[in-house]
């Protein structure tokens, strides 16, 4: 499925009509915050796994 420039333009126009020009920056900011929190959570999980393995080996 390959989107051309016409389809992308149509999608952007529909988004603009649905949310309005003022809401789009707010939506983008909240989406960015969500992605950052998700990555932070993944990093915390990855960094805690080796610590748990070390604790299990010591016991």
C-alpha positions as a printed Julia matrix, in Angstrom:
59×3 Matrix{Float64}:
   0.0     0.0    0.0
   1.77    3.08  -1.26
   0.36    6.53  -0.47
   0.95    9.28  -2.96
   1.12   12.99  -2.29
  -2.56   13.44  -3.2
  -3.73   10.94  -0.61
  -1.51   12.44   2.09
  -2.79   15.92   1.26
  -6.39   14.7    1.48
  -5.76   13.07   4.86
  -4.13   16.23   6.22
  -7.05   18.32   4.97
  -9.56   16.03   6.69
  -7.57   16.16   9.95
  -7.46   19.95   9.71
 -11.22   20.12   9.22
 -11.96   17.7   12.04
  -9.71   19.15  14.73
  -9.12   22.73  13.63
  -5.83   24.57  13.27
  -5.58   25.37  16.99
  -5.93   21.8   18.22
  -3.33   20.18  15.92
  -0.24   21.52  17.79
  -1.77   20.42  21.1
  -2.44   16.95  19.71
   1.12   16.7   18.39
   2.56   17.78  21.76
   0.48   15.25  23.68
   1.41   12.52  21.21
   5.1    13.38  21.65
   4.77   13.25  25.44
   3.09    9.87  25.19
   5.86    8.47  23.0
   8.52    9.82  25.39
   6.8     8.24  28.39
   6.5     4.94  26.54
  10.2     4.93  25.64
  11.11    5.88  29.2
   9.04    2.98  30.52
  10.7     0.56  28.1
  14.13    1.8   29.15
  13.26    1.33  32.82
  12.09   -2.22  32.17
  15.22   -3.07  30.18
  17.51   -1.61  32.84
  15.76   -3.42  35.7
  16.01   -6.88  34.1
  19.79   -7.31  34.65
  19.42   -6.26  38.31
  16.73   -8.88  38.86
  18.91  -11.55  37.23
  21.86  -10.63  39.48
  19.64  -10.89  42.57
  18.42  -14.33  41.48
  21.99  -15.54  40.91
  23.11  -14.43  44.39
  20.33  -16.37  46.11
